[in-house]
């Protein structure tokens, strides 16, 4: 995907469960309207009022077409209206970013032992018996 929309939400921390339900609805709506849903994320540790939604698109034009389909989608409209009615979202910001080639979805490598900087741990050359070192 060429473009990712990062949606930052400032939430009412006492309504996180309402936001979870709101996000779950987007799990059906966004793909149907043409967005590649990377996920919604709610607070776990630390800040208790910040959540994120990440949606990828092939281009800004694809995003604009998605927004038009979203406005026409009955379930999408109902989800927006519910958020306005219940007021669990206090603020919403959108940022668009491009992925740096070769850095997206890189799997973890198996762990390896740490390198030792100690000379004592370095292998010693073999010296034949009776030879001068």
Phi and psi in degrees as a GROMACS rama.xvg file:
@    title "Ramachandran Plot"
@    xaxis  label "Phi"
@    yaxis  label "Psi"
@TYPE xy
-84.8199  -23.4127  UNK-2
-142.01  133.851  UNK-3
-120.729  131.505  UNK-4
-94.7607  117.521  UNK-5
-98.4101  115.113  UNK-6
-103.601  118.139  UNK-7
-100.213  126.024  UNK-8
-110.827  134.95  UNK-9
-101.784  120.286  UNK-10
-109.72  158.941  UNK-11
-72.9557  114.377  UNK-12
-63.6396  -14.618  UNK-13
-88.7931  -0.0193698  UNK-14
-125.378  32.5265  UNK-15
-60.593  -39.4592  UNK-16
-63.8293  -35.478  UNK-17
-64.239  -39.6217  UNK-18
-66.9553  -39.1259  UNK-19
-56.617  -44.6876  UNK-20
-65.4764  -42.4181  UNK-21
-57.1305  -47.8425  UNK-22
-63.6579  -39.3251  UNK-23
-60.9068  -37.139  UNK-24
-62.7855  -41.3108  UNK-25
-62.166  -25.5728  UNK-26
-59.3068  -27.1598  UNK-27
-92.7119  -40.8587  UNK-28
-72.9348  -47.9452  UNK-29
-59.2422  -50.4532  UNK-30
-62.107  -36.6984  UNK-31
-63.8495  -30.8944  UNK-32
-92.1266  -0.461638  UNK-33
108.171  4.61607  UNK-34
-92.4966  146.644  UNK-35
-94.2783  98.7312  UNK-36
-74.448  116.381  UNK-37
-85.3143  -27.8203  UNK-38
145.128  163.384  UNK-39
-112.537  143.634  UNK-40
-133.022  129.173  UNK-41
-114  162.669  UNK-42
-58.2974  140.229  UNK-43
-122.965  -56.9832  UNK-44
-128.501  155.472  UNK-45
82.0886  -136.121  UNK-46
-55.13  131.406  UNK-47
-102.675  10.9748  UNK-48
-128.636  6.7252  UNK-49
-114.052  130.315  UNK-50
-132.752  164.456  UNK-51
-136.913  146.026  UNK-52
-126.389  132.584  UNK-53
-122.405  123.79  UNK-54
-133.285  130.441  UNK-55
-104.706  150.931  UNK-56
-141.386  156.272  UNK-57
-71.6082  -27.5513  UNK-58
-164.324  171.256  UNK-59
-65.9905  -34.7532  UNK-60
-63.0616  -39.324  UNK-61
-64.3549  -37.3526  UNK-62
-63.9416  -44.5625  UNK-63
-63.5145  -39.4658  UNK-64
-65.4124  -39.7379  UNK-65
-59.8398  -45.8215  UNK-66
-60.7587  -38.6856  UNK-67
-65.1877  -43.6286  UNK-68
-65.0977  -36.8953  UNK-69
-63.3587  -42.4829  UNK-70
-64.1104  -29.3092  UNK-71
-88.1802  -9.57483  UNK-72
-82.5859  120.285  UNK-73
-58.8476  -41.6261  UNK-74
-69.1964  -35.4527  UNK-75
-64.6411  -45.9188  UNK-76
-60.5744  -43.1645  UNK-77
-62.5563  -37.7226  UNK-78
-68.0694  -41.7255  UNK-79
-60.249  -46.4745  UNK-80
-62.0208  -40.4694  UNK-81
-60.8688  -43.2985  UNK-82
-62.2966  -40.0032  UNK-83
-66.901  -40.1445  UNK-84
-68.7009  -45.2787  UNK-85
-84.8468  -19.4092  UNK-86
57.1488  38.8703  UNK-87
-82.6986  -17.5613  UNK-88
-98.3362  117.584  UNK-89
-90.2737  -30.4723  UNK-90
-157.089  148.282  UNK-91
-140.329  133.096  UNK-92
-130.24  143.909  UNK-93
-118.958  136.212  UNK-94
-132.294  137.263  UNK-95
-108.693  133.212  UNK-96
-137.203  153.717  UNK-97
-105.412  143.897  UNK-98
-76.6334  144.391  UNK-99
-81.3394  123.752  UNK-100
-50.4686  137.277  UNK-101
81.7682  5.00308  UNK-102
-118.254  -8.20515  UNK-103
-90.6538  132.277  UNK-104
53.8887  50.8957  UNK-105
-87.9618  122.949  UNK-106
-71.0746  151.62  UNK-107
-67.7055  143.919  UNK-108
-91.3519  154.776  UNK-109
-61.9824  144.288  UNK-110
-67.5969  151.076  UNK-111
-128.069  156.647  UNK-112
-62.8449  146.013  UNK-113
-66.0739  148.81  UNK-114
-73.0982  137.249  UNK-115
-97.521  134.466  UNK-116
-94.3329  -0.904699  UNK-117
-78.2918  133.066  UNK-118
-70.0416  -27.326  UNK-119
-63.9975  -28.5541  UNK-120
-84.2805  -12.5191  UNK-121
-73.1702  144.561  UNK-122
-62.8078  140.435  UNK-123
-95.1293  142.805  UNK-124
-65.6993  147.74  UNK-125
-78.9467  129.02  UNK-126
-116.221  125.37  UNK-127
-65.5142  146.066  UNK-128
-57.935  136.025  UNK-129
83.1509  -7.3924  UNK-130
-84.1062  150.589  UNK-131
-76.7168  137.896  UNK-132
